[in-house]
Amino acid sequence: MTATDDWDAVGARNLLEGIIQSSGYKINYGRNGRGNRPLLKDDSIAKAKHNYTR
């Protein structure tokens, strides 16, 4: 992988992680006893109060 490709891949990963986290999830990179679940609900974000207006 070239340095430019690496830069683009890291940028894409960061954008995707931002979308996932803003949706109230976090990414499970390790095998920490939670099974094979790549996305986990982030309770700290899920409990945040949102003020949506239309």
TAGI-V525655 format. One record per residue. N is the residue number from 0. SS is DSSP state (a for helix, b for strand, c for the rest). PHI is phi in radians with two decimals (999 if undefined). D_FIRST is the distance of its C-alpha to the first C-alpha in Angstrom with 2 decimals. Layout:
n->{N & N}
ss->{SS & SS}
phi->{PHI & PHI}
d_first->{D_FIRST & D_FIRST}
This chain:
n->{0 & 1 & 2 & 3 & 4 & 5 & 6 & 7 & 8 & 9 & 10 & 11 & 12 & 13 & 14 & 15 & 16 & 17 & 18 & 19 & 20 & 21 & 22 & 23 & 24 & 25 & 26 & 27 & 28 & 29 & 30 & 31 & 32 & 33 & 34 & 35 & 36 & 37 & 38 & 39 & 40 & 41 & 42 & 43 & 44 & 45 & 46 & 47 & 48 & 49 & 50 & 51 & 52 & 53}
ss->{c & c & a & a & a & a & a & a & a & a & a & a & a & a & a & a & a & a & a & a & a & a & c & c & b & b & b & c & c & c & c & c & c & c & c & c & c & c & b & b & b & c & a & a & a & a & c & c & c & c & c & c & c & c}
phi->{999 & -1.36 & -1.08 & -1.15 & -1.11 & -1.08 & -1.04 & -1.13 & -1.14 & -1.14 & -1.09 & -1.13 & -1.07 & -1.12 & -1.11 & -1.12 & -1.09 & -1.11 & -1.13 & -1.09 & -1.19 & -1.23 & -1.58 & 1.59 & -2.11 & -2.34 & -1.61 & -1.71 & -1.47 & -1.79 & -1.80 & -1.91 & 1.51 & -1.69 & 1.42 & -1.67 & -2.10 & -1.22 & -2.08 & -2.15 & -1.19 & -1.58 & -1.07 & -1.18 & -1.45 & -1.10 & -1.51 & -1.20 & -1.53 & -1.98 & -2.02 & -1.69 & -2.20 & -2.12}
d_first->{0.00 & 3.75 & 6.60 & 8.12 & 6.04 & 6.38 & 9.88 & 10.63 & 9.83 & 12.03 & 14.54 & 14.89 & 15.42 & 17.97 & 19.76 & 20.10 & 21.36 & 23.82 & 25.18 & 25.59 & 27.32 & 29.54 & 30.72 & 31.96 & 29.40 & 27.00 & 24.01 & 24.76 & 21.75 & 23.98 & 26.61 & 29.60 & 32.37 & 32.00 & 30.99 & 28.10 & 28.12 & 24.80 & 26.78 & 29.87 & 32.56 & 32.65 & 36.38 & 36.34 & 35.12 & 37.23 & 40.37 & 39.87 & 42.52 & 41.47 & 43.81 & 43.11 & 45.53 & 46.06}
